């Protein structure tokens, strides 16, 4: 269980970092400043990673109680 908990926690962290990257990309695009499109290209994958990590962490927290 410890391994699964660590995996889900890392998925949440990675998902949040990608979310911040998408926000920065959107702001810079709005300001018409050239920036990488990496975060825009992978936004569906980052949402999936964030959602799975959050749901998995919540399930494991409920199970440990």
MODELLER restraints for C-alpha pairs under 7 A, 6 or more apart:
rsr = mdl.restraints
at = mdl.atoms
rsr.add(forms.Gaussian(group=physical.xy_distance, feature=features.Distance(at['CA:5:A'], at['CA:57:A']), mean=6.43, stdev=0.5))
rsr.add(forms.Gaussian(group=physical.xy_distance, feature=features.Distance(at['CA:5:A'], at['CA:60:A']), mean=6.85, stdev=0.5))
rsr.add(forms.Gaussian(group=physical.xy_distance, feature=features.Distance(at['CA:8:A'], at['CA:53:A']), mean=4.42, stdev=0.5))
rsr.add(forms.Gaussian(group=physical.xy_distance, feature=features.Distance(at['CA:8:A'], at['CA:56:A']), mean=5.80, stdev=0.5))
rsr.add(forms.Gaussian(group=physical.xy_distance, feature=features.Distance(at['CA:8:A'], at['CA:57:A']), mean=5.59, stdev=0.5))
rsr.add(forms.Gaussian(group=physical.xy_distance, feature=features.Distance(at['CA:9:A'], at['CA:53:A']), mean=6.29, stdev=0.5))
rsr.add(forms.Gaussian(group=physical.xy_distance, feature=features.Distance(at['CA:9:A'], at['CA:57:A']), mean=6.46, stdev=0.5))
rsr.add(forms.Gaussian(group=physical.xy_distance, feature=features.Distance(at['CA:11:A'], at['CA:49:A']), mean=5.79, stdev=0.5))
rsr.add(forms.Gaussian(group=physical.xy_distance, feature=features.Distance(at['CA:11:A'], at['CA:50:A']), mean=6.13, stdev=0.5))
rsr.add(forms.Gaussian(group=physical.xy_distance, feature=features.Distance(at['CA:11:A'], at['CA:53:A']), mean=4.77, stdev=0.5))
rsr.add(forms.Gaussian(group=physical.xy_distance, feature=features.Distance(at['CA:12:A'], at['CA:50:A']), mean=5.05, stdev=0.5))
rsr.add(forms.Gaussian(group=physical.xy_distance, feature=features.Distance(at['CA:12:A'], at['CA:53:A']), mean=4.77, stdev=0.5))
rsr.add(forms.Gaussian(group=physical.xy_distance, feature=features.Distance(at['CA:12:A'], at['CA:54:A']), mean=5.86, stdev=0.5))
rsr.add(forms.Gaussian(group=physical.xy_distance, feature=features.Distance(at['CA:15:A'], at['CA:46:A']), mean=5.33, stdev=0.5))
rsr.add(forms.Gaussian(group=physical.xy_distance, feature=features.Distance(at['CA:15:A'], at['CA:47:A']), mean=6.67, stdev=0.5))
rsr.add(forms.Gaussian(group=physical.xy_distance, feature=features.Distance(at['CA:15:A'], at['CA:49:A']), mean=5.54, stdev=0.5))
rsr.add(forms.Gaussian(group=physical.xy_distance, feature=features.Distance(at['CA:15:A'], at['CA:50:A']), mean=4.22, stdev=0.5))
rsr.add(forms.Gaussian(group=physical.xy_distance, feature=features.Distance(at['CA:16:A'], at['CA:50:A']), mean=6.69, stdev=0.5))
rsr.add(forms.Gaussian(group=physical.xy_distance, feature=features.Distance(at['CA:18:A'], at['CA:39:A']), mean=6.58, stdev=0.5))
rsr.add(forms.Gaussian(group=physical.xy_distance, feature=features.Distance(at['CA:18:A'], at['CA:46:A']), mean=6.03, stdev=0.5))
rsr.add(forms.Gaussian(group=physical.xy_distance, feature=features.Distance(at['CA:21:A'], at['CA:39:A']), mean=5.80, stdev=0.5))
rsr.add(forms.Gaussian(group=physical.xy_distance, feature=features.Distance(at['CA:22:A'], at['CA:39:A']), mean=5.10, stdev=0.5))
rsr.add(forms.Gaussian(group=physical.xy_distance, feature=features.Distance(at['CA:22:A'], at['CA:40:A']), mean=6.11, stdev=0.5))
rsr.add(forms.Gaussian(group=physical.xy_distance, feature=features.Distance(at['CA:25:A'], at['CA:35:A']), mean=6.67, stdev=0.5))
rsr.add(forms.Gaussian(group=physical.xy_distance, feature=features.Distance(at['CA:25:A'], at['CA:39:A']), mean=6.93, stdev=0.5))
rsr.add(forms.Gaussian(group=physical.xy_distance, feature=features.Distance(at['CA:28:A'], at['CA:35:A']), mean=6.86, stdev=0.5))
